[in-house]
Amino acid sequence: MASSDRLNPVRDPVHGSVFPDRLESLFIASPPLQRLKGIRQLALVDMAYPGATHSRFEHSLGTMHVAGMMATKLSLSLEDVRLVRLAGLLHDIGHSAFSHAVELLLARNPDFQPIIGRDLISRHEQFTAHLLASREFPSQALEMVEQELGTSALDSVAAIIDGQSLPLGQLVSGDIDADRIDFLLRDSHHSGVSLGLVDLDQIMGALEVRDGRVVLAGDGDFRMDMSLTAAESLLVARAHHYSALIHHPNVQSARAMLLYCIEDVLKDSDPNDARKAVFQFFTKFNDGDLIAFLKARVRGSAARILEKLLLGQPLSLAARFGPRQISPKTRMALSTIARNGRMRQIFESGLQKRFGALVDLSTGSGVPRSLRTSDAFLYDESALAAGLTKHLTGQIAISFFSCQESASQIPLTEVDQLAGRLMDFMRDESYLSIDGLLLLFSSLHTMLCQDFGQRILVPRIRNITWIYRTVEELRTEFAEDLAGLFDYTFSNVFGFPYSERLFEDLQILVAVGMVYQDVRQYQVSGRWRQRYEYMLTSEGLAYSSRIVKRYSPEAGALDRWLSHRRHNIPYDLVSLDRRRYLEG
């Protein structure tokens, strides 16, 4: 009997019968996989949804199952199907106890990051890669995988998990992947929260391989319409998942409590001991082990907070400010701070000391950045996908949790002031690429805007690919003067320079209200398409006028460079009432 033959089924509450083969069964029985039985998939979400106690182990089995179905549907070779299934099975073995709630610890505290080789490790994917590279599995499993799939099989699995090996990597670590499909279905099932329609058959039918990449199927026909519908449904579910589960106040409170306890224990430890402990969190500990570690070491206020956490008593929500209360300027600052772990730790700790409350700064994530049809990005073809991308990117909130009634008197002005000071501090330390992007819009506005008293003509840039090309050119031509302001990595795999991080920064500028995104229809070869055009808002104009002073030499160089290329800039002028535009 070949090891690829299926054994007795494993009954799964989401997918029904899951059939591992002999090789997969050996890995399932290994310590790295068995550890996941004691790690909850949703960490502390059971504080709000008691049924959400399912483990990363069952999610790993489900991801293996879905990845194999997707690979088979795409008519990949038997060997590729087996590699993809193994990648789905092993993709989470580097997760910490309490999962993402603890992973934030490393972004916030670089001194706690373990060193493997010469590299500082801060993401669970890196711990997974380490476990695969060090072959932390029983000898029988290692011998069989090398015999049947080759000596480099686990290296191939690691590349798939990291999303590097196309098209296989897209099935486990892509915009529409087995990991995401399974956790949306599984989290909905166990939490009892309907996240919308996630139709696995429809999603699999929506995908095909073209030019070595997984893309949405169809060419402007009904099949493409159905493919877009499948992708949109997954994105809707992702938005609901964030809002209902991850963003729930009780979950945020519990996450802040756990993080406070861990940081309190580790901050007084010897740095080497702290790094060794963190390494254990991600490679050996399950949830119970981490709790036992904390109970043996917490003192003072951390001990009281841990006791409340273990009793299922999250601290009360004292104050919360969301995108409807926070100004565009502060939204911009908070979004930037949230993506810098050390600054986030300083920000939250500063507010905690000021108000005696635990603080949680949360932002949306999970937007599709590279999912394409045969010749365009998902958000180019789907207005719904573009709107959901903006919605997810704009989900910024800061919450305060305390058992003290006085904490409810927290003024938003304090948040504004601290966020502003931290942004200045970050700029003093290094360039911020998102500032460079905003300076580009500011320079274009200053050069092309026409003021006629009561009316003002505001430039609207017609083509996002021009922005990509321009930023790449600026980064290359001004290697010394402006490279830091435009520190983006580009790929030409789509036929033009593309940067996922630049796309993300542009979406942030749109979501926080600095840049206005408009949609325009245009015709190519008898087919109507849509493109996105960009214009500086009044809030963006006011904000950029302040940072121009800080970046005065760079802004001057940018102005001169653009002035020599003025006639090659694709733009329209939009006539607006001057007072309405400037007053927002």
PANU-766700 format. One line per field, with one value per residue (C-alpha): residue number from 1; z, x, y. Coordinates in nm, 2 decimals, always signed. Layout:
<nodes>
nr NUM  ...
Z Z  ...
X X  ...
Y Y  ...
</nodes>
This chain:
<nodes>
nr 1  2  3  4  5  6  7  8  9  10  11  12  13  14  15  16  17  18  19  20  21  22  23  24  25  26  27  28  29  30  31  32  33  34  35  36  37  38  39  40  41  42  43  44  45  46  47  48  49  50  51  52  53  54  55  56  57  58  59  60  61  62  63  64  65  66  67  68  69  70  71  72  73  74  75  76  77  78  79  80  81  82  83  84  85  86  87  88  89  90  91  92  93  94  95  96  97  98  99  100  101  102  103  104  105  106  107  108  109  110  111  112  113  114  115  116  117  118  119  120  121  122  123  124  125  126  127  128  129  130  131  132  133  134  135  136  137  138  139  140  141  142  143  144  145  146  147  148  149  150  151  152  153  154  155  156  157  158  159  160  161  162  163  164  165  166  167  168  169  170  171  172  173  174  175  176  177  178  179  180  181  182  183  184  185  186  187  188  189  190  191  192  193  194  195  196  197  198  199  200  201  202  203  204  205  206  207  208  209  210  211  212  213  214  215  216  217  218  219  220  221  222  223  224  225  226  227  228  229  230  231  232  233  234  235  236  237  238  239  240  241  242  243  244  245  246  247  248  249  250  251  252  253  254  255  256  257  258  259  260  261  262  263  264  265  266  267  268  269  270  271  272  273  274  275  276  277  278  279  280  281  282  283  284  285  286  287  288  289  290  291  292  293  294  295  296  297  298  299  300  301  302  303  304  305  306  307  308  309  310  311  312  313  314  315  316  317  318  319  320  321  322  323  324  325  326  327  328  329  330  331  332  333  334  335  336  337  338  339  340  341  342  343  344  345  346  347  348  349  350  351  352  353  354  355  356  357  358  359  360  361  362  363  364  365  366  367  368  369  370  371  372  373  374  375  376  377  378  379  380  381  382  383  384  385  386  387  388  389  390  391  392  393  394  395  396  397  398  399  400  401  402  403  404  405  406  407  408  409  410  411  412  413  414  415  416  417  418  419  420  421  422  423  424  425  426  427  428  429  430  431  432  433  434  435  436  437  438  439  440  441  442  443  444  445  446  447  448  449  450  451  452  453  454  455  456  457  458  459  460  461  462  463  464  465  466  467  468  469  470  471  472  473  474  475  476  477  478  479  480  481  482  483  484  485  486  487  488  489  490  491  492  493  494  495  496  497  498  499  500  501  502  503  504  505  506  507  508  509  510  511  512  513  514  515  516  517  518  519  520  521  522  523  524  525  526  527  528  529  530  531  532  533  534  535  536  537  538  539  540  541  542  543  544  545  546  547  548  549  550  551  552  553  554  555  556  557  558  559  560  561  562  563  564  565  566  567  568  569  570  571  572  573  574  575  576  577  578  579  580  581  582  583  584
Z +0.00  -0.10  +0.17  -0.05  -0.01  +0.23  +0.57  +0.80  +0.80  +1.06  +1.13  +1.12  +1.23  +0.93  +0.64  +0.73  +0.66  +0.62  +0.49  +0.58  +0.41  +0.59  +0.56  +0.68  +0.97  +1.09  +1.09  +1.26  +1.54  +1.58  +1.88  +1.68  +1.55  +1.88  +2.06  +1.86  +2.03  +2.33  +2.15  +2.08  +1.72  +1.84  +2.16  +2.39  +2.17  +2.40  +2.64  +2.41  +2.23  +2.46  +2.18  +2.02  +2.19  +1.89  +1.84  +1.59  +1.55  +1.39  +1.18  +1.05  +0.95  +0.78  +0.60  +0.47  +0.34  +0.17  +0.02  -0.13  -0.28  -0.43  -0.58  -0.72  -0.87  -1.04  -1.19  -1.03  -1.02  -0.75  -0.60  -0.59  -0.43  -0.16  -0.10  -0.07  +0.17  +0.39  +0.38  +0.49  +0.77  +0.90  +0.83  +1.19  +1.39  +1.47  +1.64  +2.00  +2.28  +2.26  +1.90  +1.77  +2.11  +2.21  +1.87  +1.92  +2.21  +1.98  +1.75  +2.06  +2.24  +2.00  +2.30  +2.35  +1.99  +1.99  +1.77  +1.53  +1.34  +1.28  +1.25  +1.50  +1.49  +1.53  +1.33  +1.37  +1.01  +1.10  +1.39  +1.15  +0.90  +1.18  +1.30  +0.94  +0.88  +1.20  +1.12  +1.45  +1.36  +1.43  +1.22  +1.05  +0.92  +0.79  +0.62  +0.45  +0.33  +0.18  +0.02  -0.14  -0.21  -0.22  +0.02  -0.02  +0.03  +0.37  +0.22  -0.06  +0.21  +0.39  +0.06  +0.00  +0.36  +0.30  -0.02  -0.23  -0.44  -0.71  -0.78  -0.48  -0.22  -0.32  -0.21  +0.15  +0.18  -0.07  -0.09  -0.14  +0.03  +0.22  +0.55  +0.52  +0.38  +0.67  +0.95  +0.83  +0.80  +1.13  +1.33  +1.22  +1.31  +1.66  +1.75  +1.63  +1.43  +1.07  +0.87  +0.54  +0.26  +0.21  -0.06  -0.09  -0.42  -0.57  -0.46  -0.60  -0.93  -0.94  -0.96  -1.24  -1.31  -1.58  -1.65  -1.33  -1.10  -0.95  -1.08  -1.08  -1.38  -1.68  -1.94  -1.91  -1.92  -1.69  -1.54  -1.45  -1.28  -1.07  -0.99  -0.87  -0.66  -0.49  -0.41  -0.29  -0.05  +0.11  +0.16  +0.31  +0.55  +0.64  +0.72  +0.94  +1.11  +1.21  +1.33  +1.52  +1.66  +1.67  +1.74  +2.02  +2.34  +2.56  +2.33  +2.31  +2.69  +2.75  +2.49  +2.66  +3.00  +2.88  +2.71  +3.02  +3.23  +2.99  +2.95  +3.32  +3.39  +3.11  +3.16  +3.47  +3.34  +3.21  +2.83  +2.74  +2.98  +2.83  +2.47  +2.58  +2.73  +2.42  +2.21  +2.43  +2.38  +2.01  +1.99  +2.30  +2.50  +2.47  +2.63  +2.96  +2.97  +2.92  +3.20  +3.44  +3.34  +3.43  +3.75  +3.89  +3.82  +3.83  +4.11  +4.22  +3.97  +3.71  +3.94  +4.00  +3.63  +3.56  +3.82  +3.67  +3.32  +3.44  +3.61  +3.28  +3.40  +3.14  +3.25  +3.16  +2.85  +2.99  +2.67  +2.30  +2.00  +1.65  +1.30  +1.34  +1.64  +1.54  +1.31  +0.98  +1.12  +1.43  +1.22  +1.00  +1.31  +1.48  +1.16  +1.13  +1.50  +1.49  +1.22  +1.43  +1.72  +1.94  +1.89  +1.96  +2.29  +2.38  +2.28  +2.47  +2.78  +2.79  +2.79  +3.04  +3.29  +3.23  +3.29  +3.49  +3.22  +2.98  +2.62  +2.29  +1.96  +1.68  +1.30  +1.02  +0.81  +0.55  +0.24  -0.09  -0.24  -0.53  -0.63  -1.00  -1.29  -1.61  -1.67  -1.37  -0.99  -0.81  -0.69  -1.05  -1.15  -0.84  -0.68  -0.39  -0.33  -0.35  -0.10  +0.14  +0.11  +0.21  +0.49  +0.64  +0.60  +0.78  +1.08  +1.35  +1.71  +2.04  +2.35  +2.73  +2.98  +3.36  +3.67  +3.79  +3.71  +3.68  +3.36  +3.18  +3.18  +2.91  +2.66  +2.30  +2.29  +2.50  +2.24  +1.97  +2.14  +2.23  +1.88  +1.73  +1.95  +1.86  +1.49  +1.53  +1.73  +1.45  +1.19  +1.39  +1.39  +1.02  +0.71  +0.68  +0.34  +0.37  +0.43  +0.10  -0.08  +0.07  -0.02  -0.38  -0.38  -0.22  -0.48  -0.76  -0.60  -0.56  -0.91  -1.10  -0.89  -1.03  -0.80  -0.95  -0.64  -0.57  -0.78  -0.75  -1.00  -0.82  -1.00  -1.00  -1.10  -1.36  -1.34  -1.03  -1.24  -1.30  -0.92  -0.90  -1.19  -1.05  -0.70  -0.83  -1.05  -0.76  -0.55  -0.82  -0.94  -0.59  -0.42  -0.17  -0.13  -0.15  -0.14  +0.23  +0.17  -0.10  +0.05  -0.13  -0.29  -0.65  -0.86  -1.24  -1.25  -1.37  -1.65  -1.45  -1.12  -0.84  -0.46  -0.22  +0.06  -0.16  -0.24  +0.13  +0.21  -0.07  +0.07  +0.42  +0.28  +0.12  +0.43  +0.68  +0.45  +0.32  -0.04  -0.23  -0.45  -0.75  -1.01  -1.38  -1.66  -1.98  -2.29  -2.42  -2.71  -2.69  -2.32  -2.04  -1.75  -1.44  -1.30  -0.98  -0.97  -0.68  -0.55  -0.24  +0.01  +0.21  +0.52  +0.31  +0.20  +0.56  +0.69  +0.41  +0.45  +0.80  +0.70  +0.40  +0.66  +0.82  +0.49  +0.33  +0.13  +0.01  -0.08  -0.28  -0.47  -0.54  -0.67  -0.91  -1.04  -1.11  -1.28  -1.55  -1.61  -1.59  -1.94  -1.88  -1.58  -1.65  -1.47  -1.50  -1.32  -1.11  -1.05  -0.69  -0.48  -0.32  +0.03  +0.04  -0.06  +0.18  +0.47  +0.40
X +0.00  +0.15  +0.17  -0.04  -0.33  -0.59  -0.64  -0.94  -1.11  -1.09  -1.43  -1.42  -1.72  -1.67  -1.56  -1.69  -1.45  -1.08  -0.86  -0.49  -0.24  +0.03  +0.29  +0.05  -0.05  +0.31  +0.33  +0.00  +0.13  +0.45  +0.50  +0.49  +0.14  +0.02  +0.12  -0.14  -0.42  -0.36  -0.36  -0.69  -0.74  -0.90  -0.70  -0.92  -1.23  -1.42  -1.44  -1.72  -1.82  -1.80  -1.81  -1.49  -1.26  -1.15  -0.78  -0.51  -0.47  -0.82  -0.76  -0.44  -0.62  -0.89  -0.63  -0.46  -0.80  -0.90  -0.55  -0.56  -0.90  -0.79  -0.47  -0.67  -0.93  -0.65  -0.52  -0.18  +0.04  +0.01  +0.34  +0.23  -0.10  +0.09  +0.33  +0.04  -0.14  +0.17  +0.21  -0.15  -0.10  +0.23  +0.16  +0.09  +0.34  +0.53  +0.24  +0.28  +0.05  -0.25  -0.15  -0.16  -0.23  +0.13  +0.29  +0.22  +0.47  +0.77  +0.67  +0.63  +0.95  +1.25  +1.46  +1.25  +1.30  +1.49  +1.80  +1.81  +2.14  +2.20  +1.84  +1.60  +1.27  +0.94  +0.68  +0.52  +0.61  +0.97  +0.94  +0.76  +1.04  +1.29  +1.11  +1.10  +1.46  +1.57  +1.36  +1.18  +0.99  +1.02  +1.28  +1.01  +0.83  +1.15  +1.27  +0.93  +0.90  +1.25  +1.19  +0.86  +0.89  +1.27  +1.54  +1.43  +1.06  +1.04  +1.23  +0.97  +0.70  +0.86  +0.87  +0.50  +0.40  +0.60  +0.41  +0.73  +0.67  +0.41  +0.15  +0.15  +0.23  -0.09  -0.30  -0.17  -0.05  -0.24  -0.53  -0.77  -0.61  -0.69  -0.58  -0.83  -1.11  -1.09  -1.06  -1.35  -1.57  -1.44  -1.45  -1.81  -1.91  -1.77  -1.84  -2.20  -2.15  -2.26  -1.98  -2.17  -2.16  -1.82  -1.90  -1.60  -1.72  -1.78  -1.44  -1.26  -1.44  -1.34  -0.97  -0.74  -0.36  -0.23  +0.13  +0.23  +0.00  -0.34  -0.59  -0.97  -1.11  -1.29  -1.24  -1.51  -1.78  -2.03  -1.76  -1.56  -1.88  -1.91  -1.54  -1.57  -1.87  -1.68  -1.39  -1.62  -1.80  -1.47  -1.38  -1.72  -1.67  -1.32  -1.46  -1.73  -1.48  -1.27  -1.57  -1.76  -1.48  -1.14  -1.27  -1.52  -1.45  -1.42  -1.17  -0.97  -0.97  -0.86  -0.58  -0.46  -0.47  -0.27  -0.01  +0.03  +0.10  +0.36  +0.54  +0.54  +0.70  +0.96  +1.06  +1.26  +1.41  +1.76  +1.74  +1.88  +1.63  +1.35  +1.44  +1.47  +1.12  +0.97  +1.13  +0.95  +0.62  +0.64  +0.79  +0.70  +0.43  +0.06  -0.20  -0.19  +0.19  +0.20  -0.06  +0.14  +0.46  +0.28  +0.11  +0.45  +0.60  +0.34  +0.34  +0.14  -0.11  -0.02  -0.11  -0.45  -0.51  -0.42  -0.66  -0.94  -0.85  -0.85  -1.19  -1.33  -1.37  -1.23  -1.17  -1.46  -1.45  -1.40  -1.37  -1.34  -1.27  -1.33  -1.29  -1.61  -1.46  -1.09  -0.97  -0.80  -0.47  -0.49  -0.61  -0.30  -0.08  -0.25  -0.23  +0.14  +0.20  +0.01  +0.24  +0.55  +0.55  +0.79  +0.60  +0.28  +0.41  +0.53  +0.20  -0.02  +0.21  +0.21  -0.17  -0.18  +0.04  -0.16  -0.50  -0.45  -0.62  -0.50  -0.50  -0.56  -0.49  -0.65  -0.64  -0.80  -0.60  -0.64  -0.70  -0.63  -0.31  -0.22  -0.53  -0.59  -0.81  -0.63  -0.53  -0.63  -0.64  -0.96  -1.02  -1.00  -1.28  -1.50  -1.62  -1.74  -1.39  -1.25  -1.50  -1.44  -1.06  -1.12  -1.35  -1.10  -0.81  -1.00  -1.09  -0.89  -1.00  -0.83  -0.99  -0.93  -1.01  -1.02  -1.21  -1.19  -1.48  -1.25  -1.11  -1.43  -1.32  -1.05  -1.04  -0.96  -0.73  -0.48  -0.48  -0.43  -0.14  +0.05  +0.00  +0.13  +0.44  +0.52  +0.49  +0.75  +0.97  +0.94  +1.03  +1.34  +1.45  +1.40  +1.20  +0.84  +0.76  +0.39  +0.51  +0.70  +0.38  +0.19  +0.46  +0.43  +0.06  +0.13  +0.39  +0.16  -0.12  +0.10  +0.23  -0.09  -0.37  -0.53  -0.70  -0.97  -1.11  -1.44  -1.35  -1.04  -0.92  -0.77  -0.55  -0.67  -0.41  -0.55  -0.35  -0.23  +0.04  +0.19  +0.22  +0.40  +0.64  +0.71  +0.79  +1.02  +1.19  +1.23  +1.37  +1.62  +1.73  +1.76  +1.94  +2.09  +1.85  +1.50  +1.55  +1.45  +1.13  +1.03  +1.16  +0.94  +1.03  +0.89  +0.82  +0.76  +0.58  +0.26  +0.43  +0.47  +0.64  +0.42  +0.47  +0.22  +0.33  +0.29  -0.06  -0.13  +0.00  -0.21  -0.52  -0.43  -0.42  -0.76  -0.91  -0.80  -0.92  -0.59  -0.65  -0.97  -1.02  -1.25  -1.36  -1.36  -1.48  -1.28  -1.29  -1.02  -1.07  -1.45  -1.46  -1.54  -1.30  -1.26  -0.96  -0.90  -0.80  -0.65  -0.68  -0.55  -0.83  -0.84  -0.73  -0.44  -0.35  -0.34  -0.15  +0.11  +0.17  +0.30  +0.52  +0.66  +0.83  +1.00  +1.11  +1.20  +1.51  +1.34  +1.02  +1.23  +1.41  +1.08  +0.93  +1.22  +1.21  +0.84  +0.85  +1.08  +0.82  +0.51  +0.39  +0.41  +0.18  -0.16  -0.42  -0.75  -0.85  -1.16  -1.35  -1.46  -1.60  -1.29  -1.44  -1.60  -1.28  -1.05  -1.30  -1.35
Y +0.00  +0.33  +0.60  +0.83  +0.59  +0.73  +0.57  +0.58  +0.91  +1.18  +1.32  +1.70  +1.92  +2.15  +1.94  +1.59  +1.31  +1.41  +1.14  +1.16  +0.93  +0.73  +1.01  +1.28  +1.05  +1.03  +1.41  +1.44  +1.22  +1.43  +1.66  +1.99  +1.90  +1.75  +2.07  +2.25  +2.06  +2.28  +2.61  +2.77  +2.89  +3.21  +3.25  +3.46  +3.50  +3.26  +3.56  +3.68  +3.36  +3.06  +2.81  +2.94  +2.70  +2.50  +2.43  +2.51  +2.13  +2.09  +2.40  +2.25  +1.93  +2.14  +2.35  +2.04  +1.91  +2.23  +2.28  +1.93  +1.99  +2.32  +2.17  +1.87  +2.11  +2.30  +1.97  +1.99  +1.69  +1.42  +1.53  +1.89  +1.80  +1.61  +1.89  +2.14  +1.91  +1.89  +2.26  +2.31  +2.06  +2.22  +2.58  +2.67  +2.47  +2.79  +2.96  +3.07  +2.97  +3.20  +3.27  +3.62  +3.76  +3.67  +3.73  +4.11  +4.08  +4.05  +4.34  +4.56  +4.44  +4.38  +4.29  +3.98  +3.85  +3.52  +3.49  +3.20  +3.19  +3.56  +3.66  +3.81  +3.62  +3.81  +3.62  +3.28  +3.20  +3.23  +2.98  +2.75  +2.77  +2.70  +2.39  +2.26  +2.34  +2.17  +1.87  +1.86  +1.54  +1.16  +0.98  +0.76  +1.07  +1.23  +0.91  +0.85  +1.21  +1.20  +0.86  +0.96  +1.33  +1.39  +1.51  +1.87  +1.81  +1.99  +2.29  +2.29  +2.28  +2.58  +2.78  +2.70  +2.81  +3.13  +3.20  +3.19  +2.89  +2.98  +2.87  +2.63  +2.90  +3.09  +2.79  +2.81  +3.17  +3.38  +3.62  +3.32  +3.03  +2.72  +2.87  +3.16  +2.95  +2.70  +2.95  +3.16  +2.84  +2.70  +3.02  +3.08  +2.73  +2.73  +3.09  +3.08  +3.40  +3.40  +3.56  +3.54  +3.29  +3.11  +2.85  +2.62  +2.47  +2.81  +2.94  +2.64  +2.68  +3.05  +2.97  +2.87  +2.87  +3.11  +3.18  +3.00  +3.20  +3.13  +3.38  +3.43  +3.24  +3.39  +3.66  +3.92  +3.65  +3.49  +3.27  +3.58  +3.73  +3.41  +3.42  +3.78  +3.69  +3.41  +3.64  +3.91  +3.67  +3.57  +3.94  +4.01  +3.72  +3.85  +4.19  +4.04  +3.82  +4.12  +4.33  +4.06  +3.84  +4.01  +4.36  +4.26  +4.47  +4.17  +4.01  +4.32  +4.36  +4.00  +4.04  +4.36  +4.18  +3.88  +4.10  +4.32  +4.01  +3.87  +4.20  +4.25  +3.91  +3.94  +4.31  +4.23  +3.91  +3.87  +3.94  +3.60  +3.43  +3.63  +3.53  +3.17  +3.18  +3.34  +3.07  +2.82  +3.00  +2.95  +2.60  +2.40  +2.57  +2.53  +2.77  +2.58  +2.59  +2.97  +3.02  +2.80  +3.00  +3.33  +3.21  +3.11  +3.45  +3.73  +3.98  +4.28  +4.43  +4.17  +3.89  +4.06  +4.11  +3.74  +3.62  +3.82  +3.69  +3.33  +3.38  +3.50  +3.86  +4.10  +4.46  +4.69  +4.91  +5.26  +5.45  +5.38  +5.60  +5.47  +5.62  +5.82  +6.01  +6.03  +6.31  +6.22  +6.36  +6.13  +5.83  +5.88  +5.88  +5.58  +5.38  +5.45  +5.38  +5.05  +4.92  +5.00  +4.76  +4.95  +5.28  +5.10  +4.97  +5.33  +5.47  +5.22  +5.23  +5.61  +5.62  +5.34  +5.53  +5.85  +5.71  +5.39  +5.18  +4.91  +5.02  +4.84  +5.00  +4.79  +4.82  +4.62  +4.37  +4.10  +4.31  +4.14  +4.29  +4.07  +3.87  +3.91  +3.81  +3.72  +4.08  +4.30  +4.31  +4.21  +4.56  +4.69  +4.46  +4.47  +4.80  +4.59  +4.45  +4.80  +4.93  +4.64  +4.70  +5.07  +4.96  +4.71  +4.95  +5.22  +5.01  +5.20  +5.21  +5.28  +5.12  +5.17  +4.90  +4.95  +4.86  +5.23  +5.46  +5.76  +5.60  +5.69  +6.05  +6.00  +6.29  +6.23  +6.53  +6.34  +6.07  +6.33  +6.49  +6.17  +6.04  +6.36  +6.36  +6.00  +6.07  +6.35  +6.11  +5.85  +6.10  +6.21  +5.85  +5.76  +5.84  +5.73  +5.60  +5.69  +6.05  +6.03  +5.92  +6.20  +6.45  +6.32  +6.41  +6.74  +6.84  +6.74  +6.95  +7.26  +7.24  +7.16  +7.32  +7.64  +7.89  +8.12  +8.28  +8.12  +7.81  +7.59  +7.33  +7.04  +6.78  +6.42  +6.16  +5.93  +5.61  +5.42  +5.25  +5.59  +5.63  +5.29  +5.38  +5.73  +5.61  +5.33  +5.59  +5.83  +5.55  +5.47  +5.81  +5.97  +5.68  +5.91  +6.20  +6.04  +5.67  +5.66  +5.84  +5.59  +5.27  +5.03  +4.70  +4.65  +4.34  +4.34  +4.01  +4.19  +4.38  +4.70  +4.79  +4.68  +4.71  +4.55  +4.79  +5.09  +4.97  +4.93  +5.28  +5.43  +5.25  +5.39  +5.74  +5.69  +5.52  +5.79  +6.07  +6.22  +6.12  +6.09  +5.78  +5.81  +5.55  +5.61  +5.39  +5.35  +5.13  +4.90  +4.66  +4.69  +4.61  +4.86  +4.87  +5.08  +5.26  +5.44  +5.81  +6.00  +6.35  +6.52  +6.61  +6.93  +6.72  +6.58  +6.93  +7.06  +6.76  +6.76  +7.13  +7.06  +6.77  +6.96  +7.19  +6.89  +6.75  +7.08  +6.97  +6.65  +6.83  +7.08  +6.80  +6.63  +6.96  +7.01  +6.65  +6.66  +7.00  +6.85  +6.58  +6.79  +6.72  +6.34  +6.34  +6.18  +6.41  +6.59  +6.91  +6.89  +7.22  +7.26  +7.53  +7.68  +7.73  +7.39  +7.22  +7.40  +7.37  +7.00
</nodes>
